Amino acid sequence: MNSVQQYFSNFFKGLASLLKGMWITLVEFFTKKVTEKYPENRATLKMFDRFRGELIMLHDENNEHHCVACGICEMNCPNDTIHIEFDMVTTEDEKKKKVLRRYMYDHGSCLYCQLCVRACPHHAIDFIPTYEHAVFTREKLIEQLNKPGSKLAGSDAKV
């Protein structure tokens, strides 16, 4: 193939690629648009079930949780979003045991990677699909996940 034939071959390939891109743009221009009218539709807006909006500690109706303060979620967090404070207590059979005092979580630095949820051996934490977390100061993004007066499920010691 000589240089003139190669020139025209490359020209028509480029032209075909350009026309294909313009055709796709034209088709998308005339498709019906889907726009969420947020915040007017706040009552009917539903996030996807797999959306990771907020980390929570699961509590039952008796204000009991399953966190044993093992710290695996804290170790797996890539940017130190989770901080666990615990007390060491001695049981009646002379064994040392951790009791959760505070489970602190920082929305502002969370990557929502779900490494903490997947690593938790007791399924004590999970993500829920909430989406409104706008605040004026970063201090309001730090929250305690264990509820006041909560205790470990199956134990009798309140923290």
Secondary structure, 3 states (H helix, E strand, C coil): CCHHHHHHHHHHHHHHHHHHHHHHHHHHHHCCCCCCCCCCCCCCCCCCCCCCCEEEECCCCCCEECCCCCCHHHHHCCCCCEEEEEEEEECCCCCEEEEEEEEEEEHHHCCCCCHHHHHCCCCCEEEECCCCCCCCCHHHHEEECCCCCCEECCCCCEC
